[in-house]
Amino acid sequence: MKKSVVAAMLLGLFVSSVSVFAEAPKGDFTVDKVTGKVEREVSAGKWEPVTAGSKVEAKSVINTGLNSSMVLKSGDRLITIKAMQKGTVEQLATQTLAAKPGIKIGAKATDSDVTADDVQGRQNVSTASTRASDATKDIEWAE
């Protein structure tokens, strides 16, 4: 029984690792959009700007500057490389695809059915300044 459980766990780990590597895009990428300063390394120490519409190889080293980003197209998939990233295109694309989804900047908020009557607030919240002024009442001042 224990051997079959261990075998099932190992099989599950193998299948999940294969699916992660299968999602990594391969081959050349087309630059769909560039914002800010994005460069690729042509030779050791020599960088050139990346422009929209250009092709980059998976092994190309990319450097995105402050407040910069790049959108790559691989097949029908769009991959966004965020600011302050440096590495190969393949490595950065894999990191982006492996990242867990969260709240995105510019996401649309939806209406909720919560009314003002449902929201409960607190009254008489003390702050540091009110606690300090309350403490001065406890001290006898000799003038």
Buried (B, 14 or more C-beta within 10 A) or exposed (E): EEEEEEEEEEEEEEEEEEEEEEEBBEEEBBBBEBBEBBBBBEEEEEBEEBEEEEEBEBEBBBBBBEEBBBBBBBEEEEBBBEBEBEBBBBBBBBBBBEEEEEEEEEEEEEEEEEEEEEEEEEEEEEEEEEEEEEEEEEEEEEE
